[in-house]
Amino acid sequence: METNIKLYKSCKDLPIRRFDEVYKTKDFRYLCLDYDGYNDVEAPIEAEDRWKEIFDEWVSLCDDNTITYYYQLILEVTYLETRFHVSKEMLWQIHTRYPQSMSEDTLDKYIAVLKLYKYKYNKNNDSLDEVNRLMKQREASKNKLSIKRSELQEMQKKNEGEAPKTLEAQAIILEHITGIKTDLDKDSVLKWIETGKLATSINEQRRRNGK
């Protein structure tokens, strides 16, 4: 197993090609400096947290409130869905196994997971009462999840008319507008974003000038 694996730190040093690969595939190996897409590298556990930091930085650098809210909404829906399904499994396991075939240590671990998702299980109360109480709380969360899902679906529908472009296609468009050569394997995410902003500025200026 690989040890002491170095990760890219931010949008300033992460190449846009690697960002695109992680974004599309969630393959965190592309955050490893030594990974070339073929060699045997295992991403360290902290790679996922690093990706979240880089992704948050990307959203901030885009400087677009609509984009920012869109991705915040995706994360919120993902969290609410995970919370909904994990809590059901945890509570079902407690209900069917405790205390007959579930140790106190295991119960404590389940309680810790539930707490992460804002479900507070009180061991001092009757187990069945606690499971029923939290199941009712879980059912009540359905409404919020449904609202956020609908909101996300509406935003996604608005973008359906825009065909997704490959990274290469986007690079050609940026080069054509700005005259700046791009190297997808070397150019940082930050340079890519700034080039995109420049292209937008040039297009707006051309529209104002009637060109």
N, C-alpha and C positions, 0 to 999 in steps of 0.2 A: 504494500500500500504506500502511496506517495506521502511524504511528510514535508513540512515547511514549504508548502505551496503558496506562492505569492499571488495576490489578486490585484486586479486593476482597482484604483482607488475612487475614481470619480468620472464625471463626464469630460474632464479635462484630459484624461489619458486613455480612456476606453475608446478603441476604434469603433466607428459607426457600424461596421460589418458585424462585429461581435455583439454590439448592443442589439442589432436587428435579430441576430440568431437567438439570443436569450429571450428577447421579447416574443418571438414567434414560437419557440420550442420549450422555453423554461429549462434549457440545458445549461446549468450554471458552470459547466466546464469552460465555457467561452469566457468566463471572467478570470480564468487562470492564465497567467502570463505565458506559461510553457505549453499550453494546449494549442495544437495546430489543426484540430479537427479530425485527426487520425490517430495520434499517439494515445497511449493508455494513461490517462490522468483521471483521478477521482477528485471531484470538487470537495473542498473542506466544508464542514457544517456551517461555518460562518458566511459561506458564499451567498446563501439566500438572503441573509440580512444585508449584505453588501449590495445585492441587487435592488433591494427595497430602497436603500439610501440613494443609489444611482438613479433609480426610476423616479423617486420623489424630486431629485435634483433636475432631471429632465423635464418633468411637468412644470417645475418652477421656471426653468430657463425658457420654455416655450412662450411664457408670458401671455398666455391666452386663457382667460377665465373659463371659457366654455370647455376647452380641452382639460383644464385642471379639474373642473367639476365632473366632467364625464368619467375621468379615471378614478376620482374619489368615489363616484357612484358605483363603479365596477368593484372596487375594493370593499365598499360597504355591503353590497349585495352578496359578494363572495363570503364575507364574514358572517352575515346573517344566515346564509344558507348552511354554512359549516356549523354554526352555533345551533341551528335548528336540528340538524341531523345527528351531530355528536351528542347533544344533550339527550336526545331520545335513546340512543344506544347506551349511554352511561346510566340513565335512570332505569332502563329496562334490565340491565345487568344487575343493578343493586336490588331491584324488585324481585328478580327471579333467583338470585344467588345468596343474598345476605339475609340472615347470618349463617345459613346452612353450609354453603360451599365457598364463601368469600371471607377471607381473613380481614382483620382490622386494618392491617397495612395496605391491603388492596383497596379497601373502602376509602382509606385516607387519600390514596392516589386518585381515585375516582372523584372524590370531593374536591381535590385540588384542580382537576381538569374542569369540573363544573364551575368552580370559582373563576377560572380564567374567562369563562363565557358569561360571567355575572349571574350565575345561579348559586345561591348560598344555601348549602345543605347543612342543617343543624343536627349534629349527632346526638344531642341531648333529647331530641324529640323522637317519637315513634317513627320507625323507618317507613312504614306504609303511609303515614300521614305526610311525611316529608316528600316522598315520591309523588304522591297525589298533588301536593301543593305546587311542586315545581313543574309537574306536567301541565297544570292549569296555567302557570306562568308561561310555559313554553307555547301553549296554544294561543295565548294572548299575543305572542310575538308574531303570529302569522300575519296579522293585519299590516304591521310595519314592513315585513318582508314583501308582502304582496304589493304595497304601494311603491316601494323602491324598485321592485322588479318591473312594474308597469312603466315607471319613469325611465328606467334604463332602456326598455324596449322601444319607447317613443323616440329617445335620442338615437338609438341604433337605426330605426326606420328612416330618420331624416338623412342618415349618411349612406343609405343603401344605394342611392343613385350614383354615388361616386365610386367608380371601380378602383379597387386597390392597385397601386402601382408597385412594381418591384423596386428594390433599392437601386438597381442599375438604371431603371427608367427614370427614377427621380434624379439620379446623378446627371444624366444626360440633359434633363430639363434645366437643372441648376447651372450647369456649365454653359448651356445655350443662352440663358438669361444674363448671367453674371460675368461670363468669360473666365471664371475661376476653375482651374483643373481640380478634379477630385480623385482621391485615392481611397477607396472604400476600406481597404485593409489597414490604412495608416491614419487617415483623418479622424480626429477625435469627434465625439458626439457634440461637444461644444462648438467646434468649427462647423460641423454640419448644420447645427441650429442657426448659427450666425449667418451662414451662407444662405440658408433658407429665408431668414429675415431680410437680408439684402435683396434677394430675388423678389420678394414681396414688395419691398420699397421701390425697386426699379419698375416693376409692373404698374404700381400705383402712379408713379411719376409719368410713365408713358400714357396711361389712361387720361391723366389730367392734360397732357400735351396733345391728346388726340391721335396718338400713334399706335 
